[in-house]
Amino acid sequence: MLVPEDELLSHQLPTTFDHVAQSDLRWTERVVMYGFDKSGEISIMTGLARYPNRNVMDAYAMVTVAGKTAKVVRLSTEYRSPRGRLGVWSVGPYTYEVTEPLLSTRVTLVTNEHGLSLHLDLHGDFPAYEQTPAFHRERGRVREDARRYYQNGTVTGWLEIDGRRIEIDPDQWWFGRDHSWGVRHGPGGGSLGEGPGLQPSEVPDGVLYYMGIFQFEDQLLHFAQRETSTGERWQFEGEVLYPIATARESTQIIDVEHELTFEQDLRLASGGTFTVHHADRSTSLIEVAPRCRFWPGLAGYNEYRGYASGMWRGTSFSDGFTVDTTDLEQIRPVSFLSESLCEVRMGDQVGHGLLEMVFVGAYPRYGYTGW
């Protein structure tokens, strides 16, 4: 079936853009925008995903205030519904738009019955950059085959929560975005069941995954690492990006060491350092101090209140709620994936950024001996 994207001179297969080249139900394409007021008072996470093999497209917006409450709106519809303009996708009152490829995007959630609306325009200050491809097999089956790119920039706009309007001062907010696609494993559509009769997945002794996106005035450091319970690294990526205006090429990070401390009740980094080893054999020490957190699981990355991203909920699903994020009984079920928005220091430079983490099972170095 022809869709608007078939107008583009972008075909790579002798077929149309209404489907992907495989039938794996986990195949997902997702865009995410995230940021926070540098005081740590307010954070925003919002995004949209399509599941062509499930015929689902969904979206969400979540605003966390003072580390105490999270206001969430979740929306879902049929993926194969009529669309108009290229580069624009809508789910109910939510719209995601590419306003300038690889540079500027817009998210709008118009007034709705759930008491949360927003308008965000992100313009890239740093170039969009690719993640190292993730391809892993388990007992012959593809466990993960995904690509992603990231970008940091300046956001203008506003948000309104229960009648309180907040204008975004671009000098006081930190913002980034990412865009991923492929076969996923883990939170969101990758964790949804594909039917009975499948052999259970292998369960490792323990896993530590972390990603840092730390922005300073003249550079952005990005790194991500996956480790076994004994600290053996099985995927790594890292690079230093420079502002678009400088036209300077990125440089590689070849290794990262971590010395972290953790909260008592949840496996959340409470602080620590990363030692970054650059390709020229120089090192940088980054001190990390979390300022606020948000939990993607509330918005659909885990099943919560009977819903997860990728679930079929008809053509006009919509719900909204407020969560007390100080209530551990509410947070533990979605704590698999954590996002900490941080102030960071590197020498005499002060910056801000995101520390993303999955930390489960044994990891003796930090005192964890099991699940």
Backbone torsions as a table, in degrees:
resi	resn	phi	psi	omega
1	MET	NA	134.0	178.1
2	LEU	-71.2	138.9	175.2
3	VAL	-131.3	166.9	-175.6
4	PRO	-53.5	-35.3	-178.3
5	GLU	-62.9	-19.3	179.2
6	ASP	-70.2	-9.7	172.1
7	GLU	-71.8	-23.0	-174.9
8	LEU	-77.4	150.8	174.5
9	LEU	-86.8	62.4	-170.6
10	SER	-131.8	5.9	-177.4
11	HIS	-65.8	138.8	174.9
12	GLN	-121.7	-5.1	177.2
13	LEU	-133.1	152.6	179.5
14	PRO	-79.1	60.6	179.4
15	THR	-154.9	-174.7	-176.3
16	THR	-101.6	167.5	-174.3
17	PHE	-83.5	6.8	-176.8
18	ASP	-80.2	-3.5	179.9
19	HIS	-149.9	168.7	177.0
20	VAL	-104.3	173.5	-169.4
21	ALA	-87.2	12.4	176.4
22	GLN	-148.2	162.4	-173.1
23	SER	-105.4	8.7	179.5
24	ASP	-58.1	124.6	-176.9
25	LEU	-65.9	-17.5	-179.6
26	ARG	-80.5	-8.8	-175.7
27	TRP	-59.5	124.4	-172.8
28	THR	-137.5	145.6	166.5
29	GLU	-127.8	129.9	-169.8
30	ARG	-139.8	140.4	170.7
31	VAL	-118.6	141.3	-177.4
32	VAL	-138.0	142.0	172.2
33	MET	-128.9	137.4	-174.6
34	TYR	-148.5	147.5	178.8
35	GLY	-175.6	174.9	-178.8
36	PHE	-154.8	153.3	169.0
37	ASP	-67.9	126.9	-171.9
38	LYS	-61.3	-13.9	173.8
39	SER	-74.9	-16.3	-177.2
40	GLY	87.6	4.9	-176.8
41	GLU	-71.8	-39.9	-173.1
42	ILE	-136.5	137.3	171.3
43	SER	-130.3	154.0	-178.8
44	ILE	-129.9	136.6	167.4
45	MET	-134.9	131.3	-178.5
46	THR	-151.7	151.7	-178.8
47	GLY	-176.4	-179.7	-176.7
48	LEU	-145.1	146.0	179.7
49	ALA	-140.8	149.1	173.8
50	ARG	-122.4	143.8	178.8
51	TYR	-126.6	83.7	-172.5
52	PRO	-61.2	-29.8	-179.9
53	ASN	-86.0	-2.1	172.2
54	ARG	-112.4	-7.2	-176.0
55	ASN	57.1	44.2	-178.8
56	VAL	-127.6	139.8	166.8
57	MET	-133.6	131.8	-178.1
58	ASP	-137.8	166.4	-176.9
59	ALA	-149.8	165.0	-179.9
60	TYR	-158.1	161.8	169.0
61	ALA	-144.4	138.5	-179.0
62	MET	-141.1	127.7	176.8
63	VAL	-119.6	124.6	178.2
64	THR	-107.0	130.8	-173.3
65	VAL	-118.5	125.1	172.3
66	ALA	57.0	21.9	-179.1
67	GLY	65.6	16.9	-174.6
68	LYS	-120.1	-35.0	-177.8
69	THR	-135.1	145.2	174.5
70	ALA	-121.8	121.9	175.6
71	LYS	-96.8	123.3	-171.2
72	VAL	-125.9	136.9	168.9
73	VAL	-124.9	130.4	179.6
74	ARG	-126.3	137.6	-173.2
75	LEU	-138.3	146.8	179.6
76	SER	-150.9	147.7	179.0
77	THR	-152.0	-175.2	176.3
78	GLU	-79.8	132.8	180.0
79	TYR	-66.7	-42.8	-175.4
80	ARG	-87.2	56.0	173.8
81	SER	-105.7	156.9	-175.9
82	PRO	-59.1	140.6	174.9
83	ARG	-127.9	158.7	-179.6
84	GLY	-105.9	-94.5	-171.7
85	ARG	-69.9	146.4	172.1
86	LEU	-66.1	143.6	175.6
87	GLY	77.7	13.8	180.0
88	VAL	-132.3	128.8	178.9
89	TRP	-130.6	137.5	-177.7
90	SER	-131.9	142.9	170.8
91	VAL	-131.0	105.0	-176.4
92	GLY	56.3	-127.5	-177.6
93	PRO	-80.2	4.6	-174.8
94	TYR	-104.4	136.7	177.8
95	THR	-136.7	133.7	172.7
96	TYR	-115.7	134.1	-174.5
97	GLU	-138.6	135.1	170.5
98	VAL	-90.6	112.9	-177.1
99	THR	-94.2	-25.0	172.6
100	GLU	-153.2	115.8	-172.1
101	PRO	-53.7	133.8	178.4
102	LEU	59.4	21.6	179.8
103	LEU	-142.1	-46.8	-172.5
104	SER	-138.4	136.8	176.4
105	THR	-136.0	161.9	-178.7
106	ARG	-136.7	138.1	174.2
107	VAL	-123.6	133.0	178.7
108	THR	-134.4	129.7	169.6
109	LEU	-122.9	105.8	-175.2
110	VAL	-76.8	168.6	-178.3
111	THR	-51.2	133.3	-176.5
112	ASN	-146.9	178.4	-173.9
113	GLU	-76.0	-5.1	-175.0
114	HIS	-96.4	-2.6	172.9
115	GLY	79.2	20.0	177.0
116	LEU	-135.9	124.8	175.9
117	SER	-141.8	159.3	-178.0
118	LEU	-164.0	162.1	173.5
119	HIS	-144.1	116.9	-175.8
120	LEU	-128.9	127.7	172.7
121	ASP	-115.3	117.0	179.1
122	LEU	-106.4	128.4	176.9
123	HIS	-120.1	124.7	-174.7
124	GLY	-66.5	128.0	170.6
125	ASP	-94.9	-27.4	176.7
126	PHE	-114.1	153.5	-179.6
127	PRO	-66.5	151.6	169.5
128	ALA	-66.2	139.4	-175.8
129	TYR	-139.3	144.4	-175.5
130	GLU	-81.9	142.4	168.1
131	GLN	-77.8	151.2	170.6
132	THR	-57.7	130.8	-179.5
133	PRO	-55.3	140.3	178.3
134	ALA	-107.1	112.8	177.0
135	PHE	-136.4	118.4	-179.1
136	HIS	-141.5	140.9	175.6
137	ARG	-112.4	153.5	174.1
138	GLU	-136.7	114.2	-179.3
139	ARG	52.1	43.4	175.5
140	GLY	88.1	-18.0	-177.8
141	ARG	-95.6	142.1	176.7
142	VAL	-67.8	117.8	177.9
143	ARG	-87.2	-36.3	-178.2
144	GLU	-154.7	135.0	175.3
145	ASP	-151.2	89.4	-168.6
146	ALA	-140.7	154.6	174.4
147	ARG	-125.4	158.4	-179.8
148	ARG	-158.5	149.1	166.1
149	TYR	-132.4	156.7	-177.3
150	TYR	-123.2	162.4	172.1
151	GLN	-160.2	139.5	174.3
152	ASN	-111.7	147.4	-178.1
153	GLY	-167.4	-164.7	-178.1
154	THR	-104.2	136.7	179.2
155	VAL	-115.9	135.9	169.4
156	THR	-119.1	157.6	178.4
157	GLY	139.2	-151.3	-175.3
158	TRP	-158.1	165.2	168.9
159	LEU	-139.8	154.5	178.8
160	GLU	-133.4	125.7	-177.1
161	ILE	-129.9	115.0	-178.8
162	ASP	49.9	45.6	176.5
163	GLY	86.0	-9.0	178.7
164	ARG	-92.2	116.2	-178.7
165	ARG	-95.6	132.9	-178.9
166	ILE	-124.6	116.5	175.4
167	GLU	-82.1	135.0	-178.1
168	ILE	-88.2	117.2	174.1
169	ASP	-86.7	110.0	-174.1
170	PRO	-60.3	-21.9	178.7
171	ASP	-77.6	-16.1	-175.3
172	GLN	-111.7	5.1	-179.4
173	TRP	-122.0	148.1	174.0
174	TRP	-113.6	133.5	-176.2
175	PHE	-141.8	146.6	173.2
176	GLY	-146.1	172.9	177.9
177	ARG	-149.2	161.9	170.2
178	ASP	-146.1	162.3	-178.1
179	HIS	-141.2	120.6	-176.1
180	SER	-130.4	155.7	177.3
181	TRP	-157.5	151.9	177.8
182	GLY	127.7	-164.5	178.5
183	VAL	-83.2	122.0	-175.0
184	ARG	-107.9	157.4	173.3
185	HIS	-134.5	130.5	178.7
186	GLY	114.9	-149.6	-172.5
187	PRO	-55.6	148.9	-178.7
188	GLY	84.9	-148.5	-175.0
189	GLY	-60.5	-27.1	-179.6
190	GLY	-67.9	-16.4	-177.8
191	SER	-100.6	-2.7	-178.7
192	LEU	-76.7	145.1	179.4
193	GLY	-63.7	146.1	-179.6
194	GLU	-109.9	9.4	179.0
195	GLY	122.8	165.9	-178.3
196	PRO	-75.8	164.6	171.5
197	GLY	88.3	5.9	178.1
198	LEU	-88.3	143.8	174.2
199	GLN	-64.7	134.9	179.0
200	PRO	-60.7	150.4	177.6
201	SER	-68.1	155.2	172.2
202	GLU	-69.5	142.2	179.6
203	VAL	-112.8	115.2	-178.9
204	PRO	-74.6	165.7	175.6
205	ASP	-60.1	-38.0	-179.0
206	GLY	-175.3	157.9	-178.7
207	VAL	-140.8	134.3	168.4
208	LEU	-123.1	116.5	172.1
209	TYR	-119.6	134.6	173.2
210	TYR	-142.5	150.7	174.3
211	MET	-136.4	134.2	175.0
212	GLY	-118.1	131.1	170.2
213	ILE	-124.5	101.3	-171.0
214	PHE	-120.1	119.4	-172.8
215	GLN	-109.3	128.0	172.4
216	PHE	-116.1	177.1	-173.1
217	GLU	-60.0	-40.1	-172.5
218	ASP	-113.5	6.2	-179.9
219	GLN	-165.2	159.1	176.8
220	LEU	-129.5	126.4	178.3
221	LEU	-104.2	127.7	177.3
222	HIS	-125.9	130.5	174.0
223	PHE	-151.4	152.9	178.2
224	ALA	-149.3	143.7	-175.7
225	GLN	-147.5	142.1	173.6
226	ARG	-118.9	132.0	-176.2
227	GLU	-129.3	154.0	170.9
228	THR	-81.1	-180.0	-179.6
229	SER	-62.9	-22.8	-179.5
230	THR	-97.7	6.0	178.3
231	GLY	89.3	5.8	178.1
232	GLU	-72.1	127.1	-176.1
233	ARG	-83.7	130.9	177.9
234	TRP	-121.8	-1.6	165.6
235	GLN	-159.6	139.6	-178.0
236	PHE	-148.4	147.5	170.9
237	GLU	-152.9	153.3	178.3
238	GLY	-174.2	139.6	176.7
239	GLU	-160.1	162.8	175.7
240	VAL	-113.4	125.9	178.9
241	LEU	-106.1	152.1	179.4
242	TYR	-123.2	155.0	-176.1
243	PRO	-54.2	143.9	179.2
244	ILE	-52.5	-38.7	-176.0
245	ALA	-62.2	-22.8	-178.5
246	THR	-83.7	-18.6	-176.2
247	ALA	56.6	24.6	-178.0
248	ARG	-87.5	136.6	179.7
249	GLU	-70.5	149.8	177.6
250	SER	-68.7	158.4	175.6
251	THR	-123.7	157.6	-172.5
252	GLN	-91.1	145.3	166.4
253	ILE	-102.1	128.9	-174.9
254	ILE	-104.2	-14.2	178.7
255	ASP	-165.3	155.7	176.7
256	VAL	-140.8	133.6	173.2
257	GLU	-112.3	146.4	-177.9
258	HIS	-127.4	143.3	171.7
259	GLU	-134.1	97.5	-171.4
260	LEU	-116.3	155.3	169.1
261	THR	-115.7	158.0	-172.6
262	PHE	-132.8	153.5	176.1
263	GLU	-64.2	160.7	-177.7
264	GLN	-77.2	-38.7	-171.2
265	ASP	-93.0	-24.8	180.0
266	LEU	-136.9	156.0	179.5
267	ARG	-82.0	72.1	178.3
268	LEU	-117.1	134.3	177.1
269	ALA	-67.0	125.7	176.7
270	SER	-94.4	-8.7	179.8
271	GLY	162.3	-173.4	177.8
272	GLY	134.4	-165.6	-177.2
273	THR	-137.2	155.0	169.1
274	PHE	-122.4	129.1	173.4
275	THR	-100.2	115.9	-174.0
276	VAL	-100.8	126.0	178.7
277	HIS	-103.4	120.5	-176.3
278	HIS	-92.7	164.4	-178.1
279	ALA	-62.0	-27.0	178.7
280	ASP	-85.2	9.6	177.6
281	ARG	74.3	10.4	170.4
282	SER	-82.0	164.7	178.6
283	THR	-129.8	154.1	174.8
284	SER	-131.4	136.1	176.5
285	LEU	-103.3	122.2	-179.7
286	ILE	-112.1	121.0	175.2
287	GLU	-93.7	133.6	-173.1
288	VAL	-116.9	128.8	176.9
289	ALA	-131.0	102.9	179.6
290	PRO	-59.1	138.4	177.9
291	ARG	-109.7	-32.4	177.4
292	CYS	-162.5	168.1	-177.3
293	ARG	-138.7	158.2	168.8
294	PHE	-141.8	161.6	-171.2
295	TRP	-123.2	101.4	179.9
296	PRO	-57.1	-26.9	-179.4
297	GLY	-58.8	-30.4	178.3
298	LEU	-65.0	-32.1	-174.7
299	ALA	-89.8	-4.3	176.8
300	GLY	132.6	-3.6	178.9
301	TYR	-73.9	-19.4	167.6
302	ASN	-126.8	162.2	174.1
303	GLU	-72.5	124.2	-176.8
304	TYR	-146.8	127.4	-177.3
305	ARG	54.0	42.2	172.3
306	GLY	78.3	16.1	-176.8
307	TYR	-146.6	144.1	169.2
308	ALA	-144.7	153.3	177.0
309	SER	-55.2	133.4	-179.2
310	GLY	98.4	-15.6	177.2
311	MET	-72.1	140.3	175.3
312	TRP	-76.6	120.3	178.8
313	ARG	-130.7	26.6	177.7
314	GLY	88.2	-168.0	-173.3
315	THR	-93.7	-6.2	-176.6
316	SER	-150.5	46.8	177.9
317	PHE	-72.8	140.5	177.8
318	SER	-156.5	129.9	169.0
319	ASP	-145.1	165.2	-179.7
320	GLY	-155.8	148.3	-177.9
321	PHE	-164.6	168.6	176.2
322	THR	-121.2	134.7	-178.0
323	VAL	-116.8	135.5	171.3
324	ASP	-78.9	104.6	-174.7
325	THR	-78.6	-2.7	172.6
326	THR	-87.8	-7.5	-179.5
327	ASP	-87.9	105.1	-175.7
328	LEU	-62.8	-27.4	178.4
329	GLU	-66.7	-28.6	175.6
330	GLN	-79.9	-34.3	-172.2
331	ILE	-86.4	-35.8	-176.2
332	ARG	-53.5	-42.7	-178.6
333	PRO	-63.0	-17.7	-178.4
334	VAL	-117.7	16.2	-172.1
335	SER	-85.9	0.9	-179.8
336	PHE	-56.4	-42.5	179.5
337	LEU	-115.0	120.8	-179.2
338	SER	-118.4	148.6	178.2
339	GLU	-128.5	117.4	178.9
340	SER	-113.1	123.2	176.5
341	LEU	-93.3	129.9	-161.5
342	CYS	-130.6	154.9	159.1
343	GLU	-94.1	137.3	-177.2
344	VAL	-130.0	149.3	178.0
345	ARG	-126.9	138.2	176.4
346	MET	-139.0	101.6	-172.0
347	GLY	64.4	-126.4	179.4
348	ASP	-94.9	7.3	179.2
349	GLN	-93.8	140.6	175.1
350	VAL	-115.5	130.3	179.4
351	GLY	-139.2	-167.5	-179.3
352	HIS	-142.6	160.7	-179.9
353	GLY	178.7	-169.1	-174.1
354	LEU	-120.1	132.4	170.0
355	LEU	-115.8	111.9	179.0
356	GLU	-102.5	141.5	-174.6
357	MET	-151.3	140.2	163.7
358	VAL	-123.2	122.9	-174.3
359	PHE	-143.2	102.5	-175.7
360	VAL	-137.1	155.7	176.3
361	GLY	75.6	-159.8	-175.1
362	ALA	-75.1	146.0	170.9
363	TYR	-161.8	81.5	-170.6
364	PRO	-55.6	-32.6	-177.9
365	ARG	-56.5	-35.2	179.4
366	TYR	-101.5	12.0	172.9
367	GLY	91.4	7.8	180.0
368	TYR	-98.2	126.9	-173.9
369	THR	-112.0	-2.2	179.5
370	GLY	-178.2	-167.9	-176.5
371	TRP	-79.2	NA	NA
